[in-house]
Amino acid sequence: GGLNLTALSESMAELSAKVEQRLAEHSKEVEQQAEDLCESLDNMAGQEDDLLKKIPELKDYRVFTI
């Protein structure tokens, strides 16, 4: 049997489409995780501000400068 270039080409096209779809799905997941992380950091910065209002002596030990 010889090499079937048409079948190989179709197989590569299918593989390429699957990889592209998985990358798109993964990209959406990573983007959502990044948004969640930013929101979490904003919340933590707010908590730090609240803590500094209660304990002003900690002003020299700030972690977040958002």
C-alpha positions, 0 to 999 in steps of 0.5 A: 500500500502506498501513502494516501496523501488525501487521507493524510491531509484530511487527518491533519486538517481534523487534528488542526481544527481540534487543537484550535478548538481546545486552545480557544476553550483553554484561552477562555478558562485562563481569561476567566481565572485571570479575571477572578485573580484580579478581583480577588486581589482588589478585595485583598487590597480593600481589606488591607485598607480597612486594616490600616484604618484600624491599625495605622502603625502598619502603614509602613508595611503595605503589601498592595499598592493598587 
